[in-house]
């Protein structure tokens, strides 16, 4: 059943390799649990699924990971129901506990500025890192989208790029003059040095002239985070979250942010309005004379 579901995701949904890997991991984990309590995957009930979620929580999994497992189970059992393998969907009413709904972490303006200025642009890898960070903050791309960029996806003259998001959906994303400046520097200098005579269509390369991996990018970002003392805030998606939050804080239209992020449902984008509201409350309580905390 799991193999059939994964084949369906590959052939019908066109999901990325990273997403498929997550589904496989989650379902194998679930199968091990169900097998351990001597239950049949096709005969579990809502109570079994609820107890499994509680089991994940007691094992110390993060709320974000638990939410992903819940999403996986919903999609898996919806597939089985639609295929006629089960008479009713036990995951249909499986809800994400409100306590698990975490707001994504993002950087302040000063933290972004410090991070962007950290790479040593006198080196090839520093030019690459500066271009990557500038472009991520300028566009809100997913890390997988950034690393999949090819040279012909860039229109430097008009300052926009073409990317392919979830479900291979194409979208055009503009980028800033500063991102353009450091992309030009990297393309004209650093990238040629990293290639070392090789040929590659990919934009961002590792020190061996090959496509930079997700793990490689994460290692680079993590090292910069440690240097700045903000490693706890950094994840592969932090700059994407920061891009969306800063746009909304400065008056951008929610629908426009949705399009730039490549969200199919605007409710996914709305989480950033909660962050902006929290920011507004902070500003109010720190600034209004009648709201400020008094020392006494």
ChimeraX attribute file (.defattr): number of C-alpha atoms within 10 A of each C-alpha:
attribute: neighborCount
match mode: 1-to-1
recipient: residues
	/A:1	12
	/A:2	15
	/A:3	10
	/A:4	11
	/A:5	18
	/A:6	18
	/A:7	13
	/A:8	13
	/A:9	18
	/A:10	15
	/A:11	10
	/A:12	10
	/A:13	13
	/A:14	14
	/A:15	15
	/A:16	15
	/A:17	11
	/A:18	11
	/A:19	12
	/A:20	16
	/A:21	11
	/A:22	14
	/A:23	23
	/A:24	17
	/A:25	14
	/A:26	19
	/A:27	18
	/A:28	13
	/A:29	12
	/A:30	20
	/A:31	15
	/A:32	11
	/A:33	14
	/A:34	17
	/A:35	11
	/A:36	9
	/A:37	9
	/A:38	9
	/A:39	14
	/A:40	10
	/A:41	14
	/A:42	15
	/A:43	11
	/A:44	15
	/A:45	14
	/A:46	14
	/A:47	12
	/A:48	16
	/A:49	18
	/A:50	15
	/A:51	11
	/A:52	17
	/A:53	21
	/A:54	12
	/A:55	13
	/A:56	16
	/A:57	14
	/A:58	9
	/A:59	9
	/A:60	9
	/A:61	12
	/A:62	11
	/A:63	17
	/A:64	13
	/A:65	14
	/A:66	20
	/A:67	17
	/A:68	15
	/A:69	21
	/A:70	20
	/A:71	17
	/A:72	20
	/A:73	20
	/A:74	18
	/A:75	15
	/A:76	19
	/A:77	21
	/A:78	18
	/A:79	19
	/A:80	19
	/A:81	16
	/A:82	12
	/A:83	11
	/A:84	10
	/A:85	12
	/A:86	16
	/A:87	12
	/A:88	15
	/A:89	20
	/A:90	22
	/A:91	23
	/A:92	13
	/A:93	9
	/A:94	17
	/A:95	12
	/A:96	15
	/A:97	11
	/A:98	7
	/A:99	7
	/A:100	13
	/A:101	12
	/A:102	11
	/A:103	12
	/A:104	17
	/A:105	17
	/A:106	22
	/A:107	19
	/A:108	11
	/A:109	10
	/A:110	9
	/A:111	15
	/A:112	17
	/A:113	12
	/A:114	13
	/A:115	19
	/A:116	17
	/A:117	13
	/A:118	15
	/A:119	18
	/A:120	13
	/A:121	18
	/A:122	10
	/A:123	14
	/A:124	18
	/A:125	22
	/A:126	16
	/A:127	22
	/A:128	27
	/A:129	25
	/A:130	23
	/A:131	25
	/A:132	23
	/A:133	19
	/A:134	26
	/A:135	22
	/A:136	23
	/A:137	22
	/A:138	22
	/A:139	23
	/A:140	24
	/A:141	24
	/A:142	21
	/A:143	19
	/A:144	19
	/A:145	15
	/A:146	21
	/A:147	19
	/A:148	20
	/A:149	19
	/A:150	17
	/A:151	14
	/A:152	12
	/A:153	17
	/A:154	19
	/A:155	13
	/A:156	15
	/A:157	7
	/A:158	10
	/A:159	14
	/A:160	17
	/A:161	19
	/A:162	17
	/A:163	21
	/A:164	18
	/A:165	18
	/A:166	17
	/A:167	13
	/A:168	12
	/A:169	11
	/A:170	12
	/A:171	14
	/A:172	15
	/A:173	19
	/A:174	16
	/A:175	19
	/A:176	14
	/A:177	13
	/A:178	13
	/A:179	21
	/A:180	21
	/A:181	13
	/A:182	21
	/A:183	24
	/A:184	16
	/A:185	18
	/A:186	27
	/A:187	17
	/A:188	11
	/A:189	16
	/A:190	22
	/A:191	23
	/A:192	16
	/A:193	18
	/A:194	20
	/A:195	17
	/A:196	11
	/A:197	9
	/A:198	11
	/A:199	10
	/A:200	14
	/A:201	14
	/A:202	18
	/A:203	23
	/A:204	27
	/A:205	22
	/A:206	16
	/A:207	14
	/A:208	12
	/A:209	19
	/A:210	17
	/A:211	20
	/A:212	18
	/A:213	16
	/A:214	16
	/A:215	10
	/A:216	13
	/A:217	18
	/A:218	16
	/A:219	13
	/A:220	13
	/A:221	19
	/A:222	19
	/A:223	12
	/A:224	20
	/A:225	19
	/A:226	12
	/A:227	12
	/A:228	13
	/A:229	11
	/A:230	14
	/A:231	14
	/A:232	10
	/A:233	13
	/A:234	18
	/A:235	17
	/A:236	17
	/A:237	18
	/A:238	19
	/A:239	26
	/A:240	22
	/A:241	25
	/A:242	23
	/A:243	21
	/A:244	27
	/A:245	26
	/A:246	19
	/A:247	16
	/A:248	19
	/A:249	15
	/A:250	9
	/A:251	8
	/A:252	13
	/A:253	10
	/A:254	17
	/A:255	13
	/A:256	12
	/A:257	21
	/A:258	18
	/A:259	16
	/A:260	17
	/A:261	22
	/A:262	23
	/A:263	15
	/A:264	12
	/A:265	10
	/A:266	14
	/A:267	10
	/A:268	11
	/A:269	21
	/A:270	14
	/A:271	17
	/A:272	23
	/A:273	15
	/A:274	13
	/A:275	21
	/A:276	18
	/A:277	13
	/A:278	12
	/A:279	13
	/A:280	13
	/A:281	12
	/A:282	11
	/A:283	11
	/A:284	14
	/A:285	13
	/A:286	13
	/A:287	12
	/A:288	10
	/A:289	10
	/A:290	10
	/A:291	10
	/A:292	11
	/A:293	11
	/A:294	7
	/A:295	4
	/A:296	3
